[in-house]
Amino acid sequence: MTQKMAVLLNDKAWARWTALILIALAMFFAYMFVDVMSPLQTLVESSRGWSSSVFGTYAASEYILNVFGFLIVAGIILDKMGVRFTGILSTSLMVAGAAIKYIGISDWFQETEICLWLNSWWVELPGSAKMASFGFMIFGCGCEMAGITVSKAIAKWFEGKEMALAMGLEMAIARLGVFAVFSTSPAIADAFANAGGPSIVAPIAFCTALLIIGLINFIVFSVMDKKLDNQRGVGEEGASEEEFKVSDMGKIFSSKMFWLVALLCVLYYSAIFPFQRYATNFLEVTLSIPTQEAADLFRWFPILAMVLTPFLGSFLDHKGKGATMLMLGALIMICCHLSFAYLLPIYPSKTFAMILIVVLGVSFSLVPAALWPSVPKIIDPVVLGSAYSLIFWIQNVGLCFVPLIIGYALEATGGYTAPMTIFASFGVVALLIGIFLKIEDKRKGYGLELPNIKK
């Protein structure tokens, strides 16, 4: 007599896709907050007395604590405590950091004793920038912790199912946040303008409120995740029958494939996210257009990526070719940044700029769609959260220092040719690593070129 297999909550399509939407919306709001000030760079510099290097320091602050070890700790917390505890903790940190940043950039804070004291030391960095950067650091800890938590949550809920499609949809929804904030941030600033000009604080307040909704989303998801664990007969700690030990992290460090994936990740994302910080100002300067028009132009960057990523994820689930997609994405990114550096200044056409921005979005769909579902293929599930955290940590090293490098390069050269060339050079190295990755996969048979859904 055979025993009927129990139907788990994640076996039900409506349940696993509802869980995905809840956590994806939390990341959507996080991505909005990340770039809420990017289209306002010119306004911030004029109203708060910031320079390009100060703005670069502020942009880098999101990653500083992660670089100095927080992300590694976050991965251990995730593997020890599970997705529910870590998800609620990370979204709470995002809300707290956002509130501090809001205080730092607000008009009333500029006249407080705290701000005057902050102005008195490291005078190159205004007090408003110090406070905003501190808040952005706290937010950055929560945001990156949430990122690895979402990745592990999707791997858990979609194991043996549409994992790449789910990860692709999560990334697509999150990237819609970039489009949304580049569309709404300047508009909200103008809508709440006062005698001093457009409001900087209004867009930040709006995005902070959205982060609170993201926290509520994760709490609702946690209720569902608790039910799933109860059905599976496991506890929250890692949701695995094999207990995580810190010594298990040696499995990660000894993996050549891990290092190839991590290095490709840091190089690729270092040419994307720091570019987003400066993109509006780059288009303003290169095309001689106002801030709002430049922001409206760049907001289309994530749109094609948002549309393509789920389809690419589905392709990966059914057909494979993950390593090939990583190489193609890096090649497209190189061509786009070189065109930004050398062709767009010669042919300053908004149509040409739009084409480059949209094509760069194709690259931004190819690489992440193939990258993140590849990690479970090369890493033991017991240390999957730590593996994601280490990849994010290495990525954060680049994301921390690259905005500083670009800010100083911009001030030293007075133009964007050198910064865009730097971005393109990251893509060249990423392409070479992608080639090595494909060779190693062919030798060892990790299955990066194979479909995710096993028939």
Sequence and secondary structure as in RCSB ss.txt:
>XXXX:A:sequence
MTQKMAVLLNDKAWARWTALILIALAMFFAYMFVDVMSPLQTLVESSRGWSSSVFGTYAASEYILNVFGFLIVAG
IILDKMGVRFTGILSTSLMVAGAAIKYIGISDWFQETEICLWLNSWWVELPGSAKMASFGFMIFGCGCEMAGITV
SKAIAKWFEGKEMALAMGLEMAIARLGVFAVFSTSPAIADAFANAGGPSIVAPIAFCTALLIIGLINFIVFSVMD
KKLDNQRGVGEEGASEEEFKVSDMGKIFSSKMFWLVALLCVLYYSAIFPFQRYATNFLEVTLSIPTQEAADLFRW
FPILAMVLTPFLGSFLDHKGKGATMLMLGALIMICCHLSFAYLLPIYPSKTFAMILIVVLGVSFSLVPAALWPSV
PKIIDPVVLGSAYSLIFWIQNVGLCFVPLIIGYALEATGGYTAPMTIFASFGVVALLIGIFLKIEDKRKGYGLEL
PNIKK
>XXXX:A:secstr
        GGGSHHHHHHHHHHHHHHHHHHHHHHTTTGGGHHHHHHHH   HHHHHHHHHHHHHHIIIIIHHHHH
HHHHHHHHHHHHHHHHHHHHHHHHHHHHHHSTGGGGSHHHHHHHTSSTTS HHHHHHHHHHHHHHHHHHHHHHHH
HHHHHHHTTTSSHHHHHHHHHHHHHHHHHHHHHHHHHHHHHT BTTBS SHHHHHHHHHHHHHHHHHHHHHHHHH
HHHHHHHT  SSTTSSS   GGGGHHHHT HHHHHHHHHHHHHHHTTHHHHHHHHHHHHHHHT  HHHHHHHHTT
HHHHHHHHHHHHHHHHHHT  HHHHHHHHHHHHHHHHHIIIIITTTS  HHHHHHHHHHHHHHHHHHHHHHHHHH
HHHS GGGHHHHHHHHHHHHHHHHHHHHHHHHHHHHHHSSSHHHHHHHHHHHHHHHHHHHHHHHHHHHHT  TTS
 SS  
